[in-house]
């Protein structure tokens, strides 16, 4: 009989679903006290958390070829991310990863960093003392502009708020889908399915528009999209428009909402710990010496 990892006390039907939904971060942090490998249930679905770096290394590096993306994760996120790197497996994943890798060359990363500095400086110059700003909205707009520029070489400052709202809504609906124990099939015309379909169609219009324009001009603009379109494997095969779309959408999601939320919480935590904020300001002044 195989030995199961330790697990918290659970509801016989829901497992730890209620606790996980009520305070996700608190729940995951609490799992550390059960050991290096913990098991819990999300309804009927078993979930394992690796709390030790050796186990994480085993999953992501040593035996990565033995682990596959969860079927339910694919079902929930496939309408948004397609078969991009985040959801693909096996030989297809390896090929896509190799094709996408040149986009993250150190020279390219340096160029992207300069975009981040320039756009962040614009926001800082715009802010005024004694004025109240919605920091969540400000960070969403900033990261939207940066990802649009580095991914598509497009300055979408005029449309950033609208597009940002669509992506935020798509991610919000995806989170809701994760929290649903029994997900209705995509073809069922529920309100949630209709809203998600409409939002994805709007995003597809935007991304395929960039792809079509770039294929027509055949110009390397130094952005991630150019690299994805130019990339080819050993047999000189390139990505299809659908593959480029899926990878672009994956990068879009990874570079926008998650970064905006991280920045928002950084600002919040600094505001709650003025002694740390002061240390940060002193370090910036000492290390940068007046440089941006």
N, C-alpha and C positions, 0 to 999 in steps of 0.2 A: 504494500500500500504506500503510495507516494505521500510525502509529508508536505502539507500546504504551508506557505509563509504565514506569519502572524497577521491577524486582521482585527479591526475594531468590532465592537458589538453592533449588530446590524438588525434592521427590520427584515422579517422573513420574506417579504415581497419586494420592497423598495431597496433593500440593501442600505447603502449610505447615501442614497440619492438626496434625501431632504437635507442632511447635514452638509453635503457637498454644495448644494444649490444655495443654501442660506449664507454660507461664508466659505467660498471656495479656497481663498488664500489661507485662511485660518485652518481649514480642514487639511489641506496638503501639508502645511507646516507641522500640524499635530501628528501626521503620519510618521514623522521621524522618530517618535518615541517608541514605535513598535519594532524598530530595527532597520537593518540595511536593505531588506526586501520586504515589502508590505503588499498585502492583497486586500482589496475591497470590492464590493459589487455595486454597479450602477444599474439598479433593477436586476434583470437576469444576467447582465453582462459583467464578467470578471475583469478587474483592472489591477495591474501591478505597478507599484512605484519603486524605482531603484534609488535608494538614498546614499549609496556608496559610489565614489568615483570609479572604482575598479569595475563595478557592475555596469555603470554607464559606458565605460570604455569598451567593455565586452560587447554590449549591444550595438554601439555606434561604429566600432572599429574592428576589433578582433574577429567577431563572428557576425559582422553586419549582413553578410549574404544569407544568414539563416533566419533573419527577422524580416517580416513583411509588414507593410502598413495595414492597420486595422480596417477590416471591411466596413464597419459602421462609419469610421472617419471618412472613408472614400465616398460612401453613399451620401453623407451629409455635405461634404465639401466639393464633390465633383462638379455640381452645376456651376460653381464659382471658379474653381481652379483647374478644371479639366484634368488632363493627365500631366500636369507640370511636375517639377522635381519634388514638391512636397508630398504628392500622392502616388507617384510612380514607383515601381520596384524593378529589381532584376536587371536584365541586359538593357532594357529601354532606359531605365534610370541612369545606368552607367554611361550610355551613349549621350544622353541629354546633359549629364553633368560635365562630360568632357567637352561638349560643344559650348556650354555656357561658361566654362572656366576662364577663357581669355578675357571675358568682360570684367573680370576681377583682378586683372594684372595690376601690379603696384603703380604703374604709370597712370592707368585709368583711375584707380582709387584716388590718386593725388589730385586729378582733375575734378573728381566728384567732391573731394573735401573742400576745394576752393569754392565750388558752388554753395556748399553748406555755409561756409564762412560769409560769403557775399550776401546770401539771402537772410541769414541770421542778423547780420549787421543792419540790413534794411529794416528789419522788425525792431531792433534796438533803437535805431534812429527815429522810428515812428512813435515809439512809446514816449509818453510825457509823464513827468512827476505829478503826483496827486491825482492821477486819473485812474479810474477802475477799468480793468480789462477782463474779459472772459478768457482765462488762460487756456481752457480746453479748446475753445474755438481758435484762439491765436496759434496754438501749437499744431492743430489740425491743418490750418491754412498754410503754415510754414512748411510742414513736412509734405503736404500735397504739392506745393510749388517745387520743393527740392526733388521729390521723386519724379515729378513730371519733367523737370529739366534734365536730370541725370539719366532717366529711362528713355524719354522721348525727345529730348532737346526742345521742349516746348515750355513756354512761359504761360502758365494758365492762371495768372493772378486774377484775371477778371472772372474766370469760371471756377476758381479753386474752391470756393465755398459750396457751390452747387454740386460739383463732382465729389468733393469731400463728404458731403451729406449722403450722396448715393452710396459711396463705398462704406461709410459708417453704417448705413442702413443694411447693406448687404451682409456685413460682418455681424451686425446685431441679429439679423434674421438667422444667420448661420449658427450663432450661439444659441438662439431659441431652439433651432433644430437639434442641437446637441443635447438640450435639456428635455427633449421630448422622448418619452420611453418608447413609444410606438409611432414611428414616423410614417405619415401617409405617403404613398408613391408619388413621384414627381408629376405623373400624368393626371393625377386627381386634381380637379380645379378648385382647390381650397383657396381661401383668401391669401394665406401665407404663400402658397405655391405661385399664385398669380402675381403677388407683389414681388416675390423674388425673381420670377421670370422677367418682369418688366424692368427691374433694376439691372439685371444682367444684360438684357438687350441694349439698354442705354450705354452701359460700360463697353460692350462689344462694339457698338457703333464708334465710340471714341478710339478704342485700341486698333480696330481694323482700319480705321481712317488713317492713323499714324503709319501702320504697316503698308497700306497701299501707296501712300504718298512717298514713303522711303523707297519702296521697290521701284517706283516710277523714276525717281531721281537718281537712285543708285549711288548716293553720296554718303560717305562715312562722316557723320556729324560728331563723332567722339562719344556718343551716348551708348547705353546698354542695348537699345534697340538695334543700332548699327552692328554691334558685335554679334547679336543673336542672328541677324539676317545674313551676315558674312560667314559665320561659323560653318565649317564642313568637316565631315569625318574622313577616315582613311580612304574611303571610296568616293570622295568628293561629293557626297550627298549632303544637302542642306536641310534645315528644318522647314516643314510646311508652314503655311500661314497659321494653321490651327495650333501647331506646336509652339510657334513664336507667341501667339496670343496667350496660351496657357502659361508659358514661362513669364511673360510680361505681367499677367494678372497675379501670378505668385509673388513676383518681386514687388508689384504695386501694393499688394496687401501687406507684405512683410516690411516694406519701407515707409508706410504711411501711418496707419492706425496704431500699430504697436509702438512705433517711435514717438508718436504724439503723446500717447498715454504715459510712456516712460518719462518724457520731458515734463509733462504736467505734474506727475508725482514728485519729480525732482524739485520743481519749483515749490510745491507744497511742503515737502520735507525741509527744504532750506528755510522756508518761512517759519516753520515750527522749531527750528534749532539755530537761532541767531549766532551762537558761538561757532557752529560749523560753517555757516555762511561767511563769517568774518575770516576764518581760516582759508576758505576758498578764495575770497577776494585778495587776501594777502599773498597767496600762492600765485594767482594770476598776475598780480602786479610784479612779483619777484621774478617769475619765470619768463613772462612775455616782455617785460620792460617797455610797455607802451604799444607793443605790436598787437594787431587784431588776433 
